[in-house]
Amino acid sequence: MRCVYSAADPVNAEILKDYLESYGIDIFVDGAHGWGGRGELAADAYPRLFVKKDIDEARAKTLIAQWEAGDDPRPDWTCAACGERLAGSFTDCWQCGAERP
């Protein structure tokens, strides 16, 4: 496993984890539980994201850079069930709950 990102907080780590997993990259978050003790501890207690497969490291870092820049390469899509137009970041239709094809 290789560290690909140090998050500002556990929420940020989980959002980015979900983003990377949507691209099929297996991610592990380490250190999220120690975050609450920062300031009290003399240690680096920020959550870190690790790829489970070293081969995914470069792709994960590229996706992280796009995410930080606000560039989401996932195209918008139309729900096959109800016809609602959705942003590429959605994995389920907010209108009817159907999954993205």
C-alpha positions in Angstrom: 0.0 0.0 0.0 1.2 3.5 -0.8 0.0 6.8 0.6 -1.5 9.0 -2.1 -3.1 11.8 0.0 -3.2 13.4 3.4 -6.6 14.8 4.1 -7.5 17.9 6.2 -10.1 15.9 8.2 -12.0 12.6 8.2 -14.9 14.0 6.2 -12.6 15.1 3.4 -10.9 11.7 3.5 -14.2 9.8 3.1 -15.4 12.0 0.2 -12.1 11.5 -1.7 -12.2 7.8 -0.9 -15.7 7.5 -2.4 -14.6 9.5 -5.4 -11.6 7.2 -6.1 -13.6 4.1 -5.5 -16.1 5.3 -8.2 -13.2 4.8 -10.6 -12.5 1.3 -9.3 -9.5 2.2 -7.2 -9.4 0.3 -3.8 -8.6 2.8 -1.1 -7.9 2.5 2.6 -8.2 5.4 5.0 -5.8 5.4 8.0 -5.6 7.8 10.9 -9.2 9.0 10.8 -9.7 8.1 14.5 -6.7 10.0 15.7 -7.8 13.3 14.1 -9.9 14.2 17.1 -6.8 14.2 19.3 -4.8 16.7 17.1 -3.7 19.7 19.1 -3.5 17.5 22.2 -1.1 15.0 20.7 2.5 15.7 19.6 1.9 13.7 16.4 0.7 13.9 12.9 -3.0 12.8 13.4 -4.4 13.6 9.9 -6.1 10.9 8.0 -4.3 9.5 5.0 -5.5 7.6 1.9 -3.6 4.6 0.8 -4.1 2.7 -2.5 -4.4 -1.1 -1.8 -2.6 -1.9 -5.1 0.6 -0.1 -5.9 -0.3 -0.2 -9.6 -3.2 2.3 -8.9 -0.9 4.9 -7.3 -0.3 7.1 -10.4 -3.9 7.0 -11.6 -5.1 7.9 -8.0 -2.8 10.9 -7.9 -4.0 12.1 -11.3 -7.6 11.8 -10.2 -6.8 13.6 -6.9 -5.2 16.5 -8.8 -8.3 16.7 -11.0 -10.6 16.6 -7.9 -8.6 19.3 -6.2 -8.8 21.5 -9.3 -12.5 21.1 -9.5 -12.3 19.2 -12.8 -14.6 16.1 -12.6 -14.0 14.1 -15.8 -17.2 12.0 -15.3 -19.7 13.0 -18.0 -23.3 14.1 -17.1 -25.9 11.4 -17.6 -29.6 10.9 -18.1 -31.5 8.5 -15.8 -32.9 5.6 -17.9 -35.7 5.1 -15.4 -37.2 8.7 -15.2 -35.3 10.8 -17.7 -33.8 13.1 -15.2 -30.5 14.8 -16.3 -27.8 14.5 -13.6 -24.2 15.7 -13.1 -21.5 13.2 -13.6 -20.6 13.1 -9.9 -24.0 11.4 -9.1 -24.0 7.6 -8.8 -27.7 7.4 -8.3 -30.6 9.4 -9.6 -31.8 12.0 -7.0 -35.2 12.0 -8.5 -36.1 8.2 -8.5 -33.1 6.5 -6.8 -32.1 4.4 -9.9 -28.4 3.6 -10.2 -26.2 5.1 -12.9 -25.8 2.7 -15.8 
